[in-house]
Amino acid sequence: MDKYQYVKVLVLNLLEDSPLTSEEVIADVRHLVTVGEEELAFDTMCSWIYEDVLPVTPEYHERLVAAAHELGTPKSVEKLDELIVD
């Protein structure tokens, strides 16, 4: 799998497992991925998780942090640790 395909799958897998429930937001993130804007899609997903105060598990948070580093967007996950639940 090439780097582009890997990043695309990475973001879509995180979206699939995300706590997001808004179909509009989910569709927006998917659209951004399909047009090659994976970093923006990831940032959008993280922003909505934070804005909607959606709980995240420690495991999911770790995945988000790892993805942020891979995508070069560490600021995307800066405040998400506030939403971690057990």
C-alpha positions as a printed NumPy array, in Angstrom:
array([[  0.   ,   0.   ,   0.   ],
       [  1.485,   3.365,  -0.954],
       [  1.716,   6.286,   1.466],
       [ -1.291,   8.099,  -0.039],
       [ -3.524,   5.041,   0.244],
       [ -2.243,   4.351,   3.772],
       [ -3.103,   7.87 ,   4.974],
       [ -6.525,   7.683,   3.354],
       [ -7.296,   4.357,   5.06 ],
       [ -5.902,   5.642,   8.362],
       [ -8.265,   8.63 ,   8.428],
       [-11.283,   6.637,   7.244],
       [-10.693,   3.951,   9.9  ],
       [-10.49 ,   6.613,  12.61 ],
       [-13.681,   8.177,  11.26 ],
       [-15.417,   4.789,  11.332],
       [-14.472,   4.311,  14.991],
       [-15.085,   7.923,  15.998],
       [-17.811,   9.057,  18.376],
       [-19.195,  11.402,  15.709],
       [-22.895,  10.996,  15.081],
       [-23.704,  13.892,  12.739],
       [-24.193,  12.432,   9.273],
       [-23.354,  15.837,   7.789],
       [-19.996,  15.991,   9.556],
       [-19.199,  12.386,   8.68 ],
       [-20.048,  13.078,   5.027],
       [-17.848,  16.205,   5.055],
       [-14.88 ,  14.266,   6.438],
       [-15.366,  11.485,   3.874],
       [-15.592,  14.053,   1.076],
       [-12.341,  15.704,   2.168],
       [-10.615,  12.319,   2.102],
       [-11.916,  11.526,  -1.382],
       [-10.532,  14.806,  -2.751],
       [ -7.104,  14.189,  -1.249],
       [ -7.38 ,  16.458,   1.785],
       [ -6.622,  13.849,   4.452],
       [ -4.952,  16.294,   6.862],
       [ -7.913,  18.672,   6.68 ],
       [-10.314,  15.739,   7.046],
       [ -8.487,  14.579,  10.165],
       [ -8.401,  18.085,  11.628],
       [-12.114,  18.539,  10.886],
       [-12.95 ,  15.243,  12.576],
       [-10.91 ,  16.128,  15.671],
       [-12.408,  19.629,  15.81 ],
       [-15.954,  18.27 ,  15.783],
       [-15.152,  15.686,  18.435],
       [-13.882,  18.509,  20.638],
       [-16.663,  20.996,  19.769],
       [-19.393,  18.437,  20.458],
       [-17.637,  17.309,  23.67 ],
       [-17.751,  13.675,  22.572],
       [-16.107,  11.151,  24.898],
       [-13.128,   9.19 ,  23.608],
       [-11.541,   6.082,  25.062],
       [ -7.874,   6.113,  26.024],
       [ -7.17 ,   3.665,  23.19 ],
       [ -8.921,   5.809,  20.585],
       [ -7.123,   8.893,  21.886],
       [ -3.782,   7.113,  21.444],
       [ -4.73 ,   6.288,  17.862],
       [ -5.64 ,   9.921,  17.215],
       [ -2.339,  11.14 ,  18.652],
       [ -0.357,   8.647,  16.578],
       [ -2.249,   9.657,  13.44 ],
       [ -1.708,  13.352,  14.163],
       [  2.027,  12.771,  14.28 ],
       [  1.965,  10.742,  11.073],
       [ -0.06 ,  13.411,   9.312],
       [  2.067,  16.236,  10.689],
       [ -0.907,  17.865,  12.414],
       [ -0.188,  17.538,  16.159],
       [ -2.307,  20.603,  16.975],
       [ -5.395,  18.697,  15.803],
       [ -5.398,  16.61 ,  18.989],
       [ -4.113,  19.154,  21.52 ],
       [ -7.243,  19.351,  23.696],
       [ -8.768,  15.951,  23.035],
       [ -7.207,  14.52 ,  26.188],
       [ -9.866,  16.501,  28.083],
       [-12.489,  14.147,  26.619],
       [-10.947,  10.836,  27.657],
       [-13.277,   8.541,  29.587],
       [-12.626,   5.092,  31.011]])
